[in-house]
Amino acid sequence: MHGAQIAQVSGVAGREALRRRAAAWTPEHKLSYLRAKVIGDCRRCPLARGRTSIVFGAGSPRAEILFVGEGPGAEEDRRGEPFVGPAGARLDAFLDEVGLSRDQVYIANVVKCRPPGNRDPRPAEVDACAPFLRAQIRAIDPKVIVALGRHAAMFLSGRHDLSLGRLRGKPLRYRDPKLGDKTIPIVATYHPAFILRKDASGGEQDRFAELVVADLRRARSIASR
Ligand code: SF4
């Protein structure tokens, strides 16, 4: 998004004019505007106080597969990128196993700032940050969303009553009132950090890794339709 293209927006009429113009923007322009002009130096929730970086997302703005995790960890917060460090390396290995690379997908989180001590984000924090993820999804318009971990799966599907083990394999759909009747399929799978916490010696990590790879193959298959 070029600076000159970003109009000063004020009042209902200005916002409506911007909305009409934005409908014709490319995914790259939409994401760029969202990051620079909507999120900016966001302080809409208490997570702003402890963060080093706002971790917006990374990858192809035209990706057919969007990965969504829960929130940035310490390394992501330090570097300002999603899924770096050991969990990121594990995700890269999963992508590689199904013939994908980071530049073919887009990776984002439900909340853009690191919850202190890697605790779960609180409902009010998720509510404050959710419009940004929803706007990212509308801009990218993926064919399928892979929810990494229970919190991402719950947020995206609206199913707060099931464990991830029970959400996996269910025909979940992402809905957004701004998308009208359109829905986007969700593939729920385990978060790489969850797998890394499993016992590596007894084959438990391998067992969960096989499930994730099977889920990612399913996501690829959906994206290719
Ligand atoms: S988590 Fe989201 S809403 Fe909260 S301060 Fe960060 S960007 Fe803003």
Residues whose N, C-alpha, C, O or C-beta is under 5 A from the ligand:
A	BS01	SF4	C42 R43 R44 C45 L47 A48 V111 K112 C113 E125 A128 C129
